[in-house]
Amino acid sequence: MNVSADENSGGGSVEYIQHHLTNMSIGEGFWTLNLDTLIVSWVLGALIIFAGVRVGRNLEVGVPGGFQNFVEMILEFVGTQVKDSFGGRDNGVIAPLALTILVWVWLMNFMDMIPVDLIPSALHVVGVEYFKVVPTTDLNTTMAMALFVFLLTIYYNIKVKGFMGYIKTFLFHPFGKFLIPFNIIMTAIEELAKLLSLGLRLFGNMFAGELVFLLIALLTLGASISAALFFWFPLQIALDLAWTLFHILVITLQAFIFMVLTIVYLGMAHIEEGEH
């Protein structure tokens, strides 16, 4: 976690943190595009496609190699999760979607393992002032994915139950036909809670993790060669290593939770009217 000279001269921890939490963006207001989020997300998505094509072209039937074994292990794990929620109702879309979410979210989260100053400092040399390398610390990313899942749940609810069947879930759930106004309010809150919890949980955990890395980096911000540096620098290394090891578990858990909740919500959407 090395701090660039330009950031040190900027003076102050507040400026340092604000600098690292500012996106490289264009446009104003609603039409603002965070270019760093889009670039990193697309690159990681292309990496997933490349890896998938590579495995597909080099499949080994007898004794597969290490990477193919790893991919097959992930596929089996995701398939088990989908089977547990859907049984025999999987339509062939849910498992690939769940796999994509697990791998893509994990890779976006894993960008948090890169030292906080490494990429921003390198890009600063070529004139790029701001660049956030962790897409899931951008609320736009997590809420966009959550919104996509939310729209899919509406689509499958209507497809499986029919339009009127879906409307009935708002009218008669959970209190029955005599409390329709309360049913509408409660069901609407329940559905919106799925959207918000899915997006905000991932964003909150990743943003907090990135902030901790920045706070650790501040231990030697602007420090000169002195006796104090020989105390703070080893402490910084120890804290950085400890948080990195713990954060590996966090990024994996958050990707798993996002995938599982997606499967669960879509599984609930596939329950036909009258089933429990």
C-alpha positions, 0 to 999 in steps of 0.5 A, a space after each residue: 500500500 504505497 502512497 504516491 508523492 502527488 497524493 502525499 503533497 495533496 495534504 490530508 487523509 480526507 483528500 486521500 480517501 475522497 480521491 480514491 472513492 471518486 469515479 472517473 466519469 463523464 456526463 452530469 446528473 442522471 446521465 453520468 457514466 462511471 467509465 472506470 466501473 464500465 471498463 473494469 466490468 467489461 474486461 472481467 466479463 471478457 475474461 470470463 468469456 475467454 476462459 469459458 471458450 478456452 475450456 470448451 475448446 480443450 475439454 478432456 474426457 479421460 483425465 482433465 487438467 487442473 483448470 478444467 477440474 476447477 471449472 467442473 467443480 464450480 459448475 457442479 456446485 452451482 448446479 447443486 444450488 439450483 437443483 435444491 431450489 428448483 428441483 426439476 423446474 429449471 428452465 435451462 436459464 437459471 444455472 448459467 445465470 447463477 454461474 455468471 453472477 457467481 464468477 463475475 461478482 467474485 472477480 469484481 470483488 477480487 479487484 479489492 485485493 489489488 493495492 489501493 494505490 497501484 492502478 490509480 498511481 500508474 494511470 496518474 502518470 498518463 494523466 488519468 486523475 481518478 480511477 476506482 478499480 472495484 466495480 462493486 464499490 459503485 452503487 450503480 453496479 450492484 443496484 443494476 444487477 439487483 434490478 436485473 434480477 428483480 425484473 426477471 422475478 417479475 417476468 417469471 412470476 407472470 410467465 408461471 402464474 399468469 398476469 392475474 395470478 401475479 396480481 393476486 399475490 398482491 391482493 390476497 397475500 398475506 392476510 387474505 381477501 378482507 385486507 386487500 389494501 394492507 396486502 398490497 402495501 405489505 407485498 409491495 414492501 416485500 418485493 422492493 426489499 428483495 431489490 434493495 437488500 440484494 444491491 445494498 448488501 453487496 455494495 455496503 460490504 465491498 465499500 466498507 472493505 475498500 474503506 478499511 484498506 484506505 484507512 490502513 494505507 493512511 498509517 504511513 501517509 506522508 510519513 518521512 524516514 524517522 523512528 516512528 516509521 519503523 513502528 508504523 510501517 510493520 504495523 501497516 504490513 501486518 494489518 494489511 495482510 490480516 485484512 487481506 486474508 479476511 477479505 478474501 473470505 468476505 468477497 467470496 461470501 458476498 458473491 455466493 450470497 448474491 448468487 444464492 439469493 438470485 436463485 431463491 428469488 427466481 425459484 419463488 417466482 417459479 412456484 405456481 399459484 396454490 403451491 407452497 
